């Protein structure tokens, strides 16, 4: 890679901590040394947006702190060309006793800008932050959301070459998040360089062209979106082993039971073969034995293994007749069809919600099983991005009664 085109160069970085109490290392020996990062080496070109992914404790935040100059590495070095902006912790660089206005100037000067440069941008910073009349109040009285909005606004309205962002993409309400997304889009068009750390994979997919996967302080993979897919299928799959990894959960004993119903079974099916493929409709169903009369509604939720909701389907927004929902003492098999390509290749958890008389939850967010969706060979599904927000899908429902 041409040196003139490199924005960030990391060579053999390691970070060691000395612990108060010894731990057992990978060789079974007791040690007080803990390496949060080991032999980290990579280069990022100017204008690239890179996502750092990994489970908690993998070293993501430590790496960003080293790049931001907050933490010194034990060995190795990092070189960054240009001005660097980072948001790593809430209120980092803010003095709690000073007002928002005073902190704008303090923070800006700490980032290398003159008072004159900051004054020119001051009104834009305040407008972007939506702090309004509280700008002259001490920031110790700010909520965490106000802290982050102000910090992000300083970064967004002063000119930097490199941006380091750790779990800050969901700052503020929907309107502010739209401004954040537009800011990132504008800066990327001006060849700014970004490094994102986030547990929200939708955020990373939407903003990054390349990914580095960290595990126990080491880079174990890098590349495009396939890195995220491997991440879901492997490391997270192991951590969710408590869920049945199949398409059919039943038991001689009830899965769930309360005063109104018994949940007998729940399953996922494509009515095609043993595989769930993204280009086929997917059927979700549950068998329920009702104990008392009531009007039943069902909602199936699908989340990825990071806990991000992908979509919901519910009888509450369907055309199911009211008499079909009215239960007596009976067995009911309730099914819904999810259209093809609603969800792409990946590993997911199916959640069940059962509502009585349209308002009273009988079962809420019950995580029933884990299922895997395979990639279709019919279409380049990389072009079909995972929905950036939770989608409410209109689906077909059937109620079959068994006395």
PyMOL commands that set and color helices and strands:
alter all, ss='L'
color gray80, all
select helices_A, chain A and resi 3-5+60-68+100-110+115-129+132-136+139-141+144-157+174-189+201-207+226-239+315-317+322-325+381-383
alter helices_A, ss='H'
color red, helices_A
select strands_A, chain A and resi 6-24+30-45+49-53+75-80+84-87+162-166+193-197+210-215+218-223+248-250+256-257+261-269+282-290+294-304+309-314+326-327+331-338+346-356+360-373+391-392+396-402
alter strands_A, ss='S'
color yellow, strands_A
deselect
rebuild
show_as cartoon
